[in-house]
C-alpha cells in the first residue's frame, strides 16, 4: 500500500526532481510557513506567551514540597527542576494519569536521577499546567 508514502520515496535520489523528499526539508518548510503566517508581532506575542506560561508553570511547581528549581540561570520556555525522588518513578506515576512527564535529566547528565527538564510552549493551556502540577503533587505524596 503506497497511498500514504511520499511520491518520490521509491525513486533513486539522483533521479528525484523534488527537494521535499526528506524530513529535514519538510520541517524547514513548515517552520518557514509558520513564521511567515505569524509575522513580526505574532512572533513577539508567541514568545511572550512561552515565557509567561513557563514562569507560571515554575511558580506552580515550586509550591510543591520538595520541588525546586535546579539552576538559577535565565530561561525561556524550558527549565530544570529537582525532585525529592527519582524522576523515573515520578514519570511512571504521572503516566498512570495519562500525563507524559518531564524529560529525565539522567538521560543527558550524570548523577541527575532526581532532575527533570520541563517545557512549556504557547500551546500549553493554563489548565494543563495546573493539572500537571496537581498530578505531580499527588505522585510525590505517594509513599515509596
N, CA, C and O atoms as a DFTB+ gen file, in Angstrom:
576 C
 N C O
     1  1       0.844      -1.170       0.000
     2  2       0.000       0.000       0.000
     3  2       0.893       1.238       0.000
     4  3       1.579       1.503       0.987
     5  1       0.891       1.982      -1.072
     6  2       1.763       3.147      -1.202
     7  2       0.983       4.462      -1.177
     8  3       1.552       5.511      -1.479
     9  1      -0.279       4.432      -0.832
    10  2      -1.081       5.654      -0.905
    11  2      -0.611       6.734       0.049
    12  3      -0.761       7.917      -0.255
    13  1      -0.039       6.363       1.213
    14  2       0.406       7.361       2.169
    15  2       1.898       7.661       2.076
    16  3       2.396       8.524       2.799
    17  1       2.614       6.971       1.206
    18  2       4.046       7.195       1.036
    19  2       4.274       8.442       0.188
    20  3       3.431       8.816      -0.628
    21  1       5.415       9.073       0.390
    22  2       5.725      10.239      -0.438
    23  2       5.938       9.798      -1.879
    24  3       6.406       8.689      -2.139
    25  1       5.596      10.662      -2.793
    26  2       5.601      10.312      -4.205
    27  2       6.955       9.834      -4.702
    28  3       7.029       8.868      -5.461
    29  1       8.026      10.496      -4.285
    30  2       9.343      10.170      -4.814
    31  2      10.164       9.296      -3.873
    32  3      11.378       9.176      -4.041
    33  1       9.530       8.702      -2.910
    34  2      10.235       7.883      -1.944
    35  2      10.938       6.696      -2.592
    36  3      11.973       6.242      -2.104
    37  1      10.377       6.194      -3.692
    38  2      10.916       4.985      -4.310
    39  2      11.754       5.287      -5.554
    40  3      12.114       4.378      -6.301
    41  1      12.058       6.554      -5.767
    42  2      12.896       6.952      -6.892
    43  2      14.318       7.144      -6.376
    44  3      14.517       7.666      -5.279
    45  1      15.282       6.732      -7.146
    46  2      16.664       6.937      -6.739
    47  2      16.937       8.424      -6.569
    48  3      16.444       9.252      -7.335
    49  1      17.722       8.745      -5.564
    50  2      17.987      10.135      -5.205
    51  2      18.469      10.972      -6.394
    52  3      18.028      12.108      -6.573
    53  1      19.367      10.415      -7.200
    54  2      19.914      11.196      -8.325
    55  2      18.879      11.481      -9.403
    56  3      19.084      12.372     -10.227
    57  1      17.766      10.741      -9.417
    58  2      16.734      10.966     -10.433
    59  2      15.543      11.749      -9.887
    60  3      14.643      12.105     -10.647
    61  1      15.523      12.019      -8.595
    62  2      14.396      12.746      -7.996
    63  2      14.400      14.198      -8.465
    64  3      15.461      14.792      -8.658
    65  1      13.218      14.761      -8.643
    66  2      13.112      16.150      -9.098
    67  2      12.643      17.089      -7.998
    68  3      12.649      18.305      -8.185
    69  1      12.240      16.551      -6.860
    70  2      11.723      17.379      -5.780
    71  2      12.721      17.418      -4.625
    72  3      13.431      16.444      -4.374
    73  1      12.767      18.543      -3.931
    74  2      13.627      18.668      -2.764
    75  2      12.884      18.353      -1.470
    76  3      13.496      18.333      -0.403
    77  1      11.592      18.110      -1.544
    78  2      10.799      17.848      -0.340
    79  2      10.651      16.336      -0.146
    80  3       9.549      15.831       0.066
    81  1      11.751      15.644      -0.219
    82  2      11.741      14.191      -0.035
    83  2      12.255      13.807       1.337
    84  3      12.075      12.670       1.772
    85  1      12.882      14.728       2.014
    86  2      13.440      14.396       3.318
    87  2      12.658      15.095       4.413
    88  3      12.046      16.139       4.192
    89  1      12.689      14.517       5.565
    90  2      12.018      15.081       6.720
    91  2      12.583      16.456       7.067
    92  3      11.835      17.350       7.461
    93  1      13.879      16.629       6.925
    94  2      14.537      17.887       7.263
    95  2      14.000      19.035       6.416
    96  3      13.685      20.101       6.946
    97  1      13.895      18.830       5.139
    98  2      13.399      19.884       4.253
    99  2      11.936      20.187       4.536
   100  3      11.525      21.347       4.496
   101  1      11.158      19.175       4.816
   102  2       9.750      19.379       5.122
   103  2       9.588      20.161       6.415
   104  3       8.741      21.051       6.494
   105  1      10.386      19.844       7.428
   106  2      10.336      20.584       8.698
   107  2      10.751      22.044       8.492
   108  3      10.134      22.946       9.059
   109  1      11.772      22.278       7.700
   110  2      12.215      23.641       7.421
   111  2      11.121      24.430       6.700
   112  3      10.880      25.595       7.019
   113  1      10.470      23.805       5.743
   114  2       9.378      24.460       5.025
   115  2       8.224      24.782       5.975
   116  3       7.672      25.881       5.927
   117  1       7.857      23.831       6.836
   118  2       6.767      24.050       7.783
   119  2       7.095      25.204       8.732
   120  3       6.235      26.037       9.017
   121  1       8.333      25.254       9.219
   122  2       8.742      26.339      10.116
   123  2       8.700      27.683       9.402
   124  3       8.271      28.682       9.979
   125  1       9.138      27.710       8.168
   126  2       9.124      28.946       7.383
   127  2       7.700      29.447       7.174
   128  3       7.423      30.634       7.348
   129  1       6.815      28.560       6.807
   130  2       5.406      28.937       6.600
   131  2       4.804      29.438       7.908
   132  3       4.115      30.458       7.924
   133  1       5.062      28.726       9.003
   134  2       4.524      29.124      10.303
   135  2       4.999      30.522      10.700
   136  3       4.193      31.364      11.096
   137  1       6.297      30.766      10.595
   138  2       6.847      32.074      10.963
   139  2       6.327      33.179      10.056
   140  3       6.096      34.299      10.510
   141  1       6.141      32.872       8.777
   142  2       5.601      33.850       7.839
   143  2       4.170      34.221       8.210
   144  3       3.796      35.393       8.173
   145  1       3.382      33.232       8.563
   146  2       1.995      33.483       8.954
   147  2       1.899      34.246      10.268
   148  3       0.998      35.066      10.443
   149  1       2.815      33.987      11.189
   150  2       2.811      34.710      12.462
   151  2       3.119      36.190      12.263
   152  3       2.463      37.057      12.841
   153  1       4.105      36.460      11.454
   154  2       4.532      37.840      11.267
   155  2       5.325      38.332      12.464
   156  3       5.499      37.610      13.446
   157  1       5.806      39.570      12.377
   158  2       6.669      40.143      13.413
   159  2       5.949      40.242      14.762
   160  3       6.498      39.831      15.784
   161  1       4.759      40.769      14.773
   162  2       4.005      40.923      16.024
   163  2       3.559      39.574      16.571
   164  3       3.577      39.358      17.782
   165  1       3.163      38.674      15.693
   166  2       2.742      37.346      16.120
   167  2       3.873      36.574      16.766
   168  3       3.662      35.864      17.749
   169  1       5.079      36.710      16.219
   170  2       6.249      36.050      16.786
   171  2       6.543      36.615      18.176
   172  3       6.863      35.871      19.102
   173  1       6.432      37.930      18.311
   174  2       6.657      38.576      19.607
   175  2       5.617      38.088      20.630
   176  3       5.960      37.802      21.777
   177  1       4.354      37.994      20.213
   178  2       3.286      37.521      21.098
   179  2       3.510      36.062      21.498
   180  3       3.316      35.694      22.656
   181  1       3.916      35.240      20.540
   182  2       4.173      33.833      20.831
   183  2       5.309      33.703      21.856
   184  3       5.218      32.902      22.787
   185  1       6.356      34.477      21.686
   186  2       7.486      34.446      22.619
   187  2       7.032      34.888      24.013
   188  3       7.421      34.288      25.015
   189  1       6.225      35.917      24.072
   190  2       5.704      36.406      25.355
   191  2       4.877      35.320      26.046
   192  3       4.997      35.124      27.255
   193  1       4.039      34.616      25.281
   194  2       3.228      33.544      25.852
   195  2       4.106      32.403      26.363
   196  3       3.854      31.858      27.438
   197  1       5.135      32.040      25.598
   198  2       6.057      30.986      26.026
   199  2       6.682      31.340      27.376
   200  3       6.681      30.531      28.303
   201  1       7.203      32.533      27.470
   202  2       7.882      32.966      28.688
   203  2       6.913      33.055      29.863
   204  3       7.221      32.582      30.957
   205  1       5.746      33.657      29.644
   206  2       4.765      33.813      30.720
   207  2       4.271      32.468      31.233
   208  3       4.173      32.262      32.443
   209  1       3.965      31.563      30.332
   210  2       3.458      30.256      30.744
   211  2       4.538      29.432      31.443
   212  3       4.241      28.694      32.381
   213  1       5.773      29.552      30.998
   214  2       6.862      28.829      31.659
   215  2       7.077      29.368      33.071
   216  3       7.303      28.593      34.000
   217  1       7.010      30.673      33.239
   218  2       7.147      31.261      34.581
   219  2       5.996      30.822      35.487
   220  3       6.200      30.525      36.664
   221  1       4.788      30.786      34.929
   222  2       3.639      30.327      35.701
   223  2       3.833      28.865      36.117
   224  3       3.584      28.507      37.268
   225  1       4.274      28.033      35.190
   226  2       4.498      26.621      35.487
   227  2       5.536      26.461      36.603
   228  3       5.339      25.680      37.534
   229  1       6.632      27.198      36.503
   230  2       7.662      27.107      37.525
   231  2       7.110      27.509      38.890
   232  3       7.385      26.846      39.891
   233  1       6.337      28.585      38.935
   234  2       5.790      29.023      40.227
   235  2       4.837      27.980      40.801
   236  3       4.812      27.768      42.014
   237  1       4.049      27.325      39.942
   238  2       3.139      26.268      40.408
   239  2       3.921      25.070      40.940
   240  3       3.564      24.496      41.968
   241  1       4.973      24.701      40.244
   242  2       5.756      23.529      40.644
   243  2       6.562      23.789      41.912
   244  3       6.734      22.888      42.733
   245  1       7.056      25.012      42.073
   246  2       7.845      25.334      43.263
   247  2       6.990      25.357      44.534
   248  3       7.534      25.336      45.637
   249  1       5.680      25.400      44.397
   250  2       4.793      25.356      45.567
   251  2       4.609      23.930      46.089
   252  3       4.032      23.726      47.158
   253  1       5.095      22.956      45.342
   254  2       5.003      21.551      45.754
   255  2       6.189      21.250      46.673
   256  3       7.336      21.496      46.303
   257  1       5.918      20.718      47.869
   258  2       7.024      20.419      48.795
   259  2       8.061      19.492      48.159
   260  3       7.727      18.447      47.601
   261  1       9.324      19.902      48.259
   262  2      10.423      19.090      47.737
   263  2      10.820      19.398      46.305
   264  3      11.866      18.938      45.846
   265  1      10.008      20.168      45.586
   266  2      10.330      20.518      44.194
   267  2      10.980      21.898      44.187
   268  3      10.447      22.854      44.750
   269  1      12.126      21.980      43.547
   270  2      12.796      23.276      43.450
   271  2      13.484      23.414      42.107
   272  3      13.780      22.427      41.433
   273  1      13.724      24.625      41.744
   274  2      14.430      24.940      40.500
   275  2      15.888      24.523      40.656
   276  3      16.519      24.826      41.669
   277  1      16.415      23.837      39.668
   278  2      17.778      23.313      39.753
   279  2      18.832      24.386      39.474
   280  3      19.832      24.472      40.188
   281  1      18.617      25.195      38.451
   282  2      19.597      26.205      38.054
   283  2      18.992      27.598      38.165
   284  3      17.802      27.786      37.909
   285  1      19.796      28.557      38.540
   286  2      19.328      29.927      38.722
   287  2      19.645      30.788      37.495
   288  3      19.846      31.996      37.617
   289  1      19.687      30.180      36.341
   290  2      20.011      30.913      35.110
   291  2      18.715      31.368      34.431
   292  3      17.662      30.771      34.653
   293  1      18.783      32.405      33.618
   294  2      17.585      32.822      32.876
   295  2      17.103      31.684      31.968
   296  3      17.905      30.864      31.521
   297  1      15.802      31.637      31.698
   298  2      15.250      30.611      30.825
   299  2      14.141      31.218      29.976
   300  3      13.621      32.294      30.273
   301  1      13.798      30.507      28.921
   302  2      12.740      30.964      28.025
   303  2      11.496      30.115      28.239
   304  3      10.552      30.565      28.888
   305  1      11.474      28.904      27.711
   306  2      10.299      28.058      27.913
   307  2      10.660      26.668      28.446
   308  3       9.805      25.783      28.496
   309  1      11.896      26.479      28.837
   310  2      12.339      25.222      29.434
   311  2      13.125      25.533      30.694
   312  3      13.900      26.489      30.739
   313  1      12.919      24.718      31.714
   314  2      13.674      24.877      32.954
   315  2      13.828      23.508      33.599
   316  3      13.048      22.591      33.343
   317  1      14.845      23.389      34.438
   318  2      15.130      22.125      35.103
   319  2      14.693      22.205      36.556
   320  3      14.977      23.177      37.255
   321  1      13.992      21.156      36.998
   322  2      13.568      21.085      38.387
   323  2      14.254      19.907      39.070
   324  3      14.636      18.929      38.429
   325  1      14.400      20.027      40.379
   326  2      14.929      18.931      41.180
   327  2      13.770      18.376      41.991
   328  3      13.024      19.119      42.630
   329  1      13.635      17.067      41.954
   330  2      12.546      16.384      42.636
   331  2      13.065      15.702      43.897
   332  3      14.261      15.427      43.993
   333  1      12.201      15.425      44.861
   334  2      12.655      14.737      46.071
   335  2      12.872      13.233      45.881
   336  3      13.387      12.562      46.775
   337  1      12.480      12.704      44.715
   338  2      12.714      11.278      44.412
   339  2      13.019      11.134      42.928
   340  3      12.967      12.110      42.181
   341  1      13.326       9.953      42.517
   342  2      13.720       9.668      41.144
   343  2      12.687      10.157      40.126
   344  3      11.489       9.919      40.278
   345  1      13.160      10.829      39.108
   346  2      12.278      11.311      38.039
   347  2      11.641      10.138      37.301
   348  3      10.534      10.266      36.778
   349  1      12.314       9.018      37.253
   350  2      11.759       7.824      36.594
   351  2      10.506       7.352      37.338
   352  3       9.490       7.047      36.714
   353  1      10.579       7.294      38.660
   354  2       9.434       6.879      39.471
   355  2       8.291       7.885      39.325
   356  3       7.132       7.500      39.169
   357  1       8.621       9.154      39.375
   358  2       7.612      10.204      39.243
   359  2       6.925      10.119      37.880
   360  3       5.700      10.208      37.795
   361  1       7.701       9.950      36.826
   362  2       7.114       9.859      35.486
   363  2       6.215       8.638      35.336
   364  3       5.209       8.692      34.628
   365  1       6.568       7.538      35.998
   366  2       5.717       6.348      35.958
   367  2       4.371       6.637      36.610
   368  3       3.336       6.177      36.127
   369  1       4.378       7.391      37.696
   370  2       3.123       7.769      38.365
   371  2       2.310       8.736      37.501
   372  3       1.087       8.621      37.411
   373  1       2.988       9.675      36.877
   374  2       2.288      10.639      36.017
   375  2       1.643       9.941      34.830
   376  3       0.546      10.304      34.405
   377  1       2.326       8.947      34.303
   378  2       1.801       8.210      33.158
   379  2       0.493       7.497      33.504
   380  3      -0.359       7.317      32.635
   381  1       0.330       7.099      34.743
   382  2      -0.924       6.477      35.183
   383  2      -2.100       7.454      35.054
   384  3      -3.254       7.040      34.939
   385  1      -1.786       8.759      35.074
   386  2      -2.817       9.786      34.913
   387  2      -2.829      10.337      33.483
   388  3      -3.393      11.396      33.208
   389  1      -2.192       9.586      32.591
   390  2      -2.113       9.949      31.179
   391  2      -1.386      11.288      30.952
   392  3      -1.760      12.084      30.090
   393  1      -0.356      11.497      31.743
   394  2       0.492      12.683      31.598
   395  2       1.902      12.199      31.284
   396  3       2.486      11.426      32.043
   397  1       2.439      12.655      30.171
   398  2       3.832      12.362      29.843
   399  2       4.673      13.352      30.633
   400  3       4.623      14.560      30.399
   401  1       5.439      12.826      31.562
   402  2       6.204      13.673      32.474
   403  2       7.372      14.372      31.807
   404  3       7.628      14.187      30.618
   405  1       8.076      15.178      32.587
   406  2       9.214      15.922      32.047
   407  2      10.366      15.002      31.665
   408  3      10.438      13.860      32.119
   409  1      11.251      15.501      30.841
   410  2      12.408      14.736      30.373
   411  2      13.370      14.498      31.531
   412  3      13.833      15.440      32.175
   413  1      13.659      13.244      31.782
   414  2      14.600      12.912      32.850
   415  2      16.004      13.370      32.457
   416  3      16.508      13.012      31.393
   417  1      16.619      14.156      33.315
   418  2      17.963      14.678      33.028
   419  2      19.018      13.589      33.068
   420  3      20.092      13.750      32.488
   421  1      18.730      12.476      33.746
   422  2      19.698      11.379      33.832
   423  2      20.043      10.832      32.455
   424  3      21.090      10.211      32.271
   425  1      19.167      11.062      31.496
   426  2      19.452      10.609      30.140
   427  2      20.551      11.453      29.496
   428  3      21.183      11.030      28.528
   429  1      20.772      12.652      30.043
   430  2      21.740      13.576      29.447
   431  2      22.892      13.934      30.383
   432  3      24.004      14.202      29.927
   433  1      22.630      13.938      31.679
   434  2      23.613      14.403      32.662
   435  2      23.830      13.312      33.712
   436  3      22.865      12.756      34.238
   437  1      25.066      13.012      34.013
   438  2      25.371      12.003      35.031
   439  2      24.876      12.435      36.407
   440  3      24.786      13.625      36.709
   441  1      24.563      11.450      37.224
   442  2      24.168      11.662      38.619
   443  2      23.027      12.671      38.776
   444  3      23.046      13.504      39.682
   445  1      22.067      12.590      37.912
   446  2      20.940      13.527      37.994
   447  2      19.611      12.777      37.917
   448  3      18.711      13.172      37.176
   449  1      19.494      11.702      38.680
   450  2      18.287      10.886      38.664
   451  2      17.064      11.639      39.178
   452  3      15.931      11.275      38.865
   453  1      17.290      12.680      39.960
   454  2      16.176      13.417      40.558
   455  2      15.897      14.742      39.857
   456  3      15.135      15.561      40.371
   457  1      16.492      14.962      38.713
   458  2      16.232      16.209      37.988
   459  2      15.523      15.918      36.678
   460  3      15.680      14.853      36.081
   461  1      14.733      16.901      36.246
   462  2      13.955      16.735      35.018
   463  2      13.778      18.082      34.336
   464  3      13.722      19.125      34.989
   465  1      13.691      18.043      33.028
   466  2      13.513      19.238      32.210
   467  2      12.041      19.400      31.863
   468  3      11.428      18.501      31.288
   469  1      11.476      20.552      32.216
   470  2      10.077      20.863      31.937
   471  2      10.035      21.863      30.792
   472  3      10.791      22.834      30.776
   473  1       9.151      21.620      29.837
   474  2       8.997      22.526      28.694
   475  2       7.546      22.976      28.599
   476  3       6.626      22.162      28.683
   477  1       7.350      24.273      28.425
   478  2       6.021      24.859      28.276
   479  2       6.058      25.763      27.041
   480  3       6.972      26.572      26.884
   481  1       5.071      25.621      26.179
   482  2       5.014      26.460      24.979
   483  2       3.709      27.240      24.943
   484  3       2.880      27.134      25.847
   485  1       3.542      28.015      23.900
   486  2       2.317      28.804      23.740
   487  2       1.087      27.922      23.575
   488  3      -0.036      28.383      23.777
   489  1       1.285      26.674      23.215
   490  2       0.149      25.765      23.025
   491  2      -0.279      25.091      24.330
   492  3      -1.300      24.404      24.363
   493  1       0.483      25.280      25.390
   494  2       0.154      24.677      26.675
   495  2      -0.857      25.557      27.400
   496  3      -0.567      26.708      27.729
   497  1      -2.021      25.022      27.643
   498  2      -3.073      25.778      28.324
   499  2      -2.782      25.866      29.825
   500  3      -2.135      24.987      30.395
   501  1      -3.263      26.925      30.446
   502  2      -3.100      27.109      31.889
   503  2      -3.670      25.892      32.638
   504  3      -3.074      25.429      33.610
   505  1      -4.808      25.385      32.190
   506  2      -5.438      24.228      32.833
   507  2      -4.529      23.001      32.768
   508  3      -4.502      22.203      33.705
   509  1      -3.786      22.845      31.674
   510  2      -2.848      21.721      31.554
   511  2      -1.702      21.862      32.550
   512  3      -1.260      20.878      33.143
   513  1      -1.230      23.081      32.726
   514  2      -0.146      23.326      33.686
   515  2      -0.638      23.011      35.094
   516  3       0.065      22.365      35.871
   517  1      -1.836      23.463      35.418
   518  2      -2.408      23.212      36.742
   519  2      -2.647      21.711      36.951
   520  3      -2.407      21.192      38.040
   521  1      -3.115      21.023      35.920
   522  2      -3.338      19.578      36.015
   523  2      -2.018      18.840      36.228
   524  3      -1.945      17.913      37.035
   525  1      -0.983      19.249      35.507
   526  2       0.341      18.646      35.670
   527  2       0.864      18.862      37.086
   528  3       1.364      17.926      37.710
   529  1       0.754      20.081      37.595
   530  2       1.239      20.385      38.944
   531  2       0.483      19.564      39.988
   532  3       1.091      19.041      40.922
   533  1      -0.828      19.447      39.839
   534  2      -1.633      18.662      40.787
   535  2      -1.247      17.184      40.731
   536  3      -1.141      16.530      41.768
   537  1      -1.041      16.666      39.540
   538  2      -0.651      15.259      39.387
   539  2       0.739      15.018      39.961
   540  3       0.987      13.986      40.584
   541  1       1.640      15.965      39.754
   542  2       2.989      15.845      40.318
   543  2       2.923      15.846      41.843
   544  3       3.618      15.070      42.500
   545  1       2.097      16.707      42.397
   546  2       1.926      16.761      43.860
   547  2       1.431      15.391      44.380
   548  3       1.959      14.862      45.358
   549  1       0.428      14.840      43.719
   550  2      -0.114      13.528      44.127
   551  2       0.950      12.428      44.006
   552  3       1.070      11.572      44.881
   553  1       1.713      12.464      42.916
   554  2       2.761      11.458      42.711
   555  2       3.809      11.516      43.808
   556  3       4.307      10.481      44.250
   557  1       4.145      12.718      44.250
   558  2       5.170      12.863      45.273
   559  2       4.630      12.576      46.671
   560  3       5.405      12.274      47.579
   561  1       3.325      12.664      46.857
   562  2       2.725      12.368      48.158
   563  2       2.587      10.867      48.405
   564  3       2.449      10.434      49.549
   565  1       2.625      10.078      47.338
   566  2       2.513       8.626      47.494
   567  2       3.764       8.086      48.164
   568  3       4.878       8.510      47.858
   569  1       3.569       7.141      49.087
   570  2       4.760       6.549      49.717
   571  2       5.515       5.666      48.722
   572  3       4.927       5.083      47.811
   573  1       6.794       5.585      48.915
   574  2       7.631       4.773      48.025
   575  2       7.392       3.302      48.199
   576  3       8.021       2.490      47.521
